[in-house]
Amino acid sequence: MKDYIEHRVIELANYIIDNNSTVRAAAKEFHISKSTVHKDVTERLQKLNSELSKNVSDILNVNKSERHIRGGIATKEKYKKLRTNT
């Protein structure tokens, strides 16, 4: 693995842990695709640092279990905003 990729993987992992971030938010922050973030923190990170990988995995599992709630809240806010504009 190239050095810049290893560096990005560790940076992503630390960002996700420090900010309790989602894959989407990390992708936006680093200006890369969600697919790249996901591949970095699930596959490449495991090869580089298994302890860090477990911590990131725990956060991503929590995010995955809460995503339906976030979606519902976003939809509620969207229609609430539409109702106040009309």
C-alpha positions in Angstrom: 0.0 0.0 0.0 1.3 3.4 -0.9 2.3 5.8 1.9 -0.2 8.5 1.1 -3.0 5.9 1.3 -1.8 4.6 4.7 -1.7 8.1 5.9 -5.2 8.8 4.7 -6.5 5.7 6.3 -5.1 6.6 9.7 -6.3 10.2 9.3 -9.8 9.0 8.4 -9.9 6.6 11.4 -8.8 9.3 13.8 -11.4 11.7 12.4 -14.2 9.2 12.7 -13.3 8.4 16.3 -12.6 12.0 17.4 -15.8 13.3 15.9 -18.0 10.2 16.2 -18.5 10.8 12.5 -20.5 9.0 9.8 -18.9 7.7 6.6 -20.7 10.4 4.7 -19.4 13.2 6.9 -15.9 11.9 6.7 -16.1 11.7 3.0 -17.2 15.3 2.8 -14.5 16.5 5.1 -11.7 14.7 3.2 -13.2 15.4 -0.3 -13.3 11.7 -1.3 -16.1 9.3 -2.1 -18.1 7.4 0.6 -16.9 4.2 -1.1 -13.3 5.1 -0.6 -13.9 6.0 3.1 -15.7 2.7 3.6 -13.0 0.7 1.9 -10.3 2.5 3.8 -11.8 2.0 7.3 -13.1 -1.5 6.8 -10.5 -3.3 4.7 -7.3 -1.3 4.7 -7.4 -0.1 8.3 -7.6 -3.7 9.5 -4.3 -4.5 7.9 -2.6 -1.4 9.4 -4.0 -1.2 12.9 -6.5 -3.7 14.3 -7.1 -1.8 17.5 -8.0 1.4 15.6 -10.1 -0.7 13.2 -12.2 -2.1 16.1 -12.9 1.4 17.5 -14.0 2.7 14.1 -16.1 -0.4 13.5 -17.9 0.1 16.8 -18.8 3.7 15.8 -19.9 2.7 12.3 -22.1 0.0 13.8 -23.8 2.5 16.1 -24.3 4.9 13.1 -25.7 2.0 11.1 -28.2 1.1 13.8 -29.3 4.8 14.1 -29.6 5.7 10.4 -33.3 5.0 10.2 -33.9 7.5 13.0 -31.8 10.2 11.4 -33.6 9.7 8.1 -37.0 10.1 9.9 -35.8 13.3 11.6 -34.5 14.7 8.3 -37.8 14.0 6.6 -39.8 15.5 9.4 -37.6 18.7 9.2 -38.0 18.8 5.4 -41.8 18.8 5.6 -41.9 21.1 8.5 -39.8 23.6 6.5 -42.0 23.2 3.5 -45.1 23.8 5.5 -43.8 27.1 7.0 -42.8 28.4 3.5 -46.3 28.1 2.1 
